[in-house]
C-alpha cells in the first residue's frame, strides 16, 4: 500500500506542479504557490489564495476546478495517492493494536485525507532534511567517487526525496507524534523505528558499494 501511494503521489505531485504553471499564466492575480488539493468526503477539493492572502472567488475557483478535473490521469493519481497515504498512516497503528476510524466512499476511497498535497510536501521535506541533516553520498562515475554531496542537496525535489526514503518511516513517525500515550506503544515504536533505520542504512550501503 505504501509503495503504491509513493508512486501515485510522485506522479500526482509532478502533474500538479505542471498544472499550476498553466494556471499561473491564466490567473495572474492568484498566489499560485497557495493552490492546493485535498481529499474531502471522498472527492478532491481545490483551494487557493489571491495575492493579498485572501481566498479566491468562487468563480475563479470553479474555473480552475473545471480545468483540473479534465486532467483525468492527474485526478486519479492524486485521489489514490492521498487516500493510500492516509491508509498507510492508519495501518502503522497495527503495531500498537490501535486503528484510526477511517470512512470510505463507495469507490473505496478514504473520505477525508490526512494531508492536503501542500501540507504533505512541506512536512515530508522537513522530515527528510532532519533525517539526512548529517549524511552525504558519493558522486557518480562522471562526478567522481571521491566527491561527497550532502543528501539534502542531491535530492532536492519532493519526488526525488520520496523515491529515496519512501513513506513507511514517515508514516510511522507521524503516528508517533500524534499518539504517544501508552508506554508499551512507545517502546514498540522505538523498536520499529530502529529496525526501519537499520534497513534504510543497509540499503544505503548497498547503493554505495554497487
C-alpha positions as CSV (number, residue, x, y, z in Angstrom):
1,X,0.0,0.0,0.0
2,X,2.8,2.4,0.9
3,X,4.7,1.7,-2.3
4,X,1.5,2.3,-4.4
5,X,0.9,5.6,-2.5
6,X,4.5,6.7,-3.3
7,X,4.1,6.0,-7.0
8,X,0.7,7.8,-7.2
9,X,1.9,10.8,-5.1
10,X,5.1,11.2,-7.1
11,X,3.1,11.3,-10.4
12,X,0.4,13.5,-8.8
13,X,2.9,16.0,-7.4
14,X,4.7,16.4,-10.8
15,X,1.4,16.7,-12.6
16,X,0.0,19.2,-10.2
17,X,3.2,21.3,-10.5
18,X,2.7,21.4,-14.3
19,X,-1.0,22.2,-13.8
20,X,-0.1,25.1,-11.5
21,X,2.2,26.6,-14.2
22,X,-0.6,26.6,-16.7
23,X,-3.0,28.2,-14.2
24,X,-0.4,30.9,-13.2
25,X,-0.5,32.2,-16.8
26,X,-4.3,32.3,-16.8
27,X,-4.8,33.7,-13.3
28,X,-2.1,36.3,-12.7
29,X,-3.8,37.6,-9.5
30,X,-3.6,34.3,-7.7
31,X,-0.7,33.2,-5.4
32,X,-0.1,30.1,-7.4
33,X,2.0,28.5,-4.7
34,X,-1.0,28.5,-2.5
35,X,-3.0,26.4,-4.9
36,X,-3.7,23.2,-3.0
37,X,-5.7,20.0,-3.3
38,X,-7.1,17.8,-0.5
39,X,-9.4,14.8,-0.2
40,X,-12.7,15.8,1.3
41,X,-15.7,13.5,1.6
42,X,-14.1,11.1,-1.0
43,X,-13.5,13.8,-3.6
44,X,-10.6,16.1,-4.4
45,X,-11.2,19.8,-3.4
46,X,-9.1,22.7,-4.6
47,X,-8.3,25.9,-2.7
48,X,-6.2,28.9,-3.4
49,X,-5.4,32.4,-2.1
50,X,-5.1,35.7,-4.0
51,X,-2.0,38.0,-3.9
52,X,-3.4,39.6,-0.7
53,X,-3.7,36.2,1.1
54,X,-7.5,36.0,0.8
55,X,-9.4,33.1,-0.6
56,X,-10.1,33.4,-4.3
57,X,-13.6,34.0,-5.5
58,X,-16.0,31.1,-6.2
59,X,-15.9,32.0,-9.8
60,X,-12.2,31.8,-10.1
61,X,-12.1,28.5,-8.1
62,X,-14.8,27.0,-10.3
63,X,-12.7,27.9,-13.4
64,X,-9.6,26.3,-12.0
65,X,-11.5,23.2,-10.9
66,X,-13.1,22.8,-14.3
67,X,-9.6,22.7,-15.9
68,X,-8.3,20.4,-13.2
69,X,-11.0,17.7,-13.4
70,X,-10.4,17.5,-17.2
71,X,-7.0,16.1,-16.4
72,X,-8.2,12.6,-15.6
73,X,-4.8,11.0,-15.1
74,X,-3.7,13.7,-12.6
75,X,-7.0,13.5,-10.7
76,X,-6.7,9.7,-10.4
77,X,-3.1,9.8,-9.2
78,X,-3.8,12.4,-6.5
79,X,-7.0,10.7,-5.4
80,X,-5.3,7.3,-5.0
81,X,-2.1,8.8,-3.6
82,X,-3.8,10.9,-0.8
83,X,-6.2,8.0,0.0
84,X,-3.5,5.4,0.2
85,X,-1.2,7.7,2.3
86,X,-4.0,8.1,4.8
87,X,-4.4,4.3,4.9
88,X,-0.7,3.8,5.3
89,X,-0.6,6.0,8.4
90,X,-3.6,4.2,9.8
91,X,-2.1,0.8,9.2
92,X,1.1,1.8,11.0
93,X,-1.1,1.7,14.2
94,X,-1.5,-2.1,13.9
95,X,1.9,-2.3,15.5
96,X,0.3,-0.8,18.6
97,X,-3.1,-2.5,18.4
98,X,-4.9,0.7,17.6
99,X,-6.7,1.9,14.5
100,X,-7.8,5.2,13.0
101,X,-11.5,5.2,12.3
102,X,-11.4,5.6,8.5
103,X,-14.5,6.1,6.4
104,X,-14.5,5.1,2.7
105,X,-16.6,6.2,-0.2
106,X,-18.5,3.7,-2.4
107,X,-15.5,3.7,-4.7
108,X,-13.2,2.6,-1.9
109,X,-11.5,6.0,-1.4
110,X,-10.8,7.4,2.0
111,X,-13.4,10.1,2.7
112,X,-11.1,12.5,4.4
113,X,-7.4,12.6,3.6
114,X,-4.8,13.0,6.4
115,X,-2.9,15.7,4.4
116,X,-3.5,18.2,1.6
117,X,-0.8,17.9,-1.0
118,X,0.9,21.1,0.0
119,X,0.9,20.1,3.7
120,X,2.3,16.7,2.8
121,X,5.2,18.2,0.7
122,X,6.0,20.6,3.5
123,X,6.0,18.0,6.3
124,X,7.8,15.4,4.2
125,X,10.6,17.9,3.3
126,X,11.0,18.8,7.0
127,X,11.2,15.1,7.9
128,X,13.7,14.4,5.1
129,X,16.0,17.3,5.9
130,X,16.1,16.4,9.6
131,X,16.6,12.7,8.8
132,X,19.5,13.4,6.5
133,X,21.0,16.5,8.1
134,X,24.4,14.9,8.7
135,X,24.5,12.5,5.7
136,X,26.3,12.7,2.4
137,X,26.5,10.4,-0.7
138,X,29.3,9.6,-3.1
139,X,29.2,11.1,-6.6
140,X,28.6,9.1,-9.8
141,X,31.3,7.9,-12.1
142,X,31.1,11.1,-14.1
143,X,31.2,13.3,-10.9
144,X,33.9,11.2,-9.3
145,X,33.6,8.8,-6.5
146,X,35.6,10.9,-4.2
147,X,33.1,13.7,-4.4
148,X,30.7,13.8,-1.5
149,X,27.4,15.6,-1.8
150,X,25.0,16.3,1.2
151,X,22.0,14.1,0.8
152,X,19.6,17.0,1.1
153,X,21.3,18.7,-1.9
154,X,21.5,15.6,-4.0
155,X,17.7,15.0,-3.6
156,X,16.0,18.4,-3.9
157,X,12.5,17.8,-5.1
158,X,9.7,16.1,-3.3
159,X,9.5,13.3,-5.9
160,X,13.3,12.6,-5.6
161,X,13.1,12.5,-1.8
162,X,10.0,10.3,-1.8
163,X,11.8,7.8,-4.1
164,X,14.8,7.9,-1.8
165,X,13.1,7.4,1.6
166,X,9.6,6.2,0.9
167,X,6.6,6.6,3.1
168,X,6.9,3.9,5.7
169,X,9.1,5.7,8.3
170,X,7.4,9.0,7.7
171,X,4.0,7.4,8.3
172,X,5.2,5.7,11.5
173,X,6.8,8.9,12.8
174,X,3.6,10.9,12.1
175,X,1.7,8.3,14.2
176,X,4.2,8.6,17.0
177,X,3.8,12.4,17.3
178,X,0.1,12.1,17.4
179,X,-0.4,9.1,19.7
180,X,2.5,8.8,22.2
181,X,0.3,7.9,25.2
182,X,1.0,4.3,26.1
183,X,4.4,3.3,27.4
184,X,4.2,-0.1,25.7
185,X,3.4,1.6,22.4
186,X,6.4,3.9,22.8
187,X,8.8,1.0,23.3
188,X,7.3,-0.8,20.3
189,X,7.7,2.4,18.2
190,X,11.4,2.6,19.2
191,X,12.0,-1.0,18.1
192,X,10.1,-0.4,14.9
193,X,12.0,2.8,14.0
194,X,15.3,1.1,14.9
195,X,14.6,-1.7,12.5
196,X,13.5,0.7,9.8
197,X,16.6,2.8,10.2
198,X,18.8,-0.4,10.1
199,X,17.1,-1.4,6.9
200,X,17.4,2.0,5.3
201,X,21.1,2.3,6.3
202,X,21.8,-1.2,4.9
203,X,20.2,-0.2,1.6
204,X,22.3,3.0,1.5
205,X,25.5,0.9,2.0
206,X,24.4,-1.4,-0.8
207,X,23.9,1.6,-3.1
208,X,27.3,2.9,-2.2
209,X,29.0,-0.4,-2.8
210,X,27.1,-1.1,-6.1
